[in-house]
């Protein structure tokens, strides 16, 4: 999960959002935080996954973009016909791959 978290923060569309849980500090970002020292998100945390989905939707400019279970893993879906086909074994991996592939 550490490597996946590193991939997420390396994306050009990545940013920390309030509610995300940090893997390395075990702290949750809130709107009152001015100094944020965490480096990696906890991609097993449901709130962090929700924030990651929000980043994906923003990157594709599609409020209906989503991932859903499929045979053997997860698929990414968006209204953009030019969006890359993204599949992955887990929800977190699919969201990170979609963020990586975002224009």
C-alpha positions in Angstrom: 0.0 0.0 0.0 3.0 2.3 0.5 4.0 2.1 -3.1 0.4 2.8 -4.2 0.3 5.9 -1.9 3.6 7.1 -3.4 2.1 6.8 -6.9 -1.0 8.8 -5.8 1.0 11.7 -4.4 3.2 11.8 -7.5 0.1 12.5 -9.7 -0.2 16.0 -11.1 -3.8 16.2 -9.9 -3.0 15.1 -6.4 -3.5 17.3 -3.4 -4.4 16.7 0.2 -8.1 17.3 1.0 -9.7 17.8 4.4 -10.8 14.4 5.8 -7.8 12.4 4.4 -6.0 10.2 6.8 -2.2 10.1 6.6 -0.5 6.7 6.5 2.8 8.0 8.0 1.5 10.2 10.8 -1.9 8.6 11.5 -3.5 12.1 11.6 -6.5 13.3 9.7 -6.3 16.5 7.8 -8.9 19.1 8.8 -9.6 22.6 7.6 -8.0 24.1 10.6 -4.5 22.7 9.8 -2.0 25.2 8.5 1.1 23.0 8.7 0.7 19.6 7.2 3.7 17.3 7.5 2.3 14.0 6.2 3.7 12.5 3.1 1.5 9.5 2.3 -2.3 9.0 2.4 -3.8 5.9 4.0 -5.6 4.4 1.0 -7.4 1.8 3.2 -9.3 4.6 4.9 -12.9 5.1 3.5 -12.8 8.9 3.8 -9.4 9.1 2.1 -10.8 6.9 -0.8 -13.8 9.3 -1.1 -11.4 12.2 -1.3 -9.4 10.4 -3.9 -12.6 9.8 -5.9 -13.3 13.6 -5.7 -9.8 14.3 -7.1 -10.5 11.9 -10.0 -13.8 13.5 -10.7 -12.2 16.9 -10.7 -9.3 15.7 -13.0 -11.8 14.4 -15.5 -14.3 17.3 -15.0 -17.0 14.7 -14.5 -19.0 14.6 -11.3 -20.4 11.2 -12.3 -17.0 9.5 -12.8 -16.7 6.4 -10.6 -15.2 3.0 -10.1 -17.2 -0.2 -9.8 -16.5 -3.8 -9.1 -16.2 -6.1 -12.1 -15.1 -9.7 -12.6 -11.7 -9.9 -11.1 -11.3 -6.3 -10.0 -12.5 -2.8 -10.5 -13.3 -0.6 -13.6 -13.2 3.1 -14.0 -16.1 4.8 -15.8 -16.5 8.4 -17.0 -18.6 10.2 -19.6 -15.4 11.2 -21.4 -15.2 9.0 -24.5 -11.5 9.7 -24.8 -10.7 8.7 -21.2 -8.4 5.7 -21.0 -9.8 2.3 -20.0 -8.6 1.7 -16.4 -9.0 -1.6 -14.5 -7.3 -2.8 -11.4 -7.5 -5.5 -8.7 -8.7 -3.1 -5.9 -10.8 0.1 -5.6 -7.8 2.1 -4.4 -5.6 0.8 -7.2 -8.2 1.7 -9.8 -8.7 5.2 -8.5 -4.9 5.8 -8.4 -4.5 4.5 -11.9 -7.4 6.7 -13.1 -5.7 9.7 -11.5 -2.4 8.8 -13.1 -4.1 8.6 -16.5 -6.1 11.9 -16.2 -5.4 14.5 -18.8 
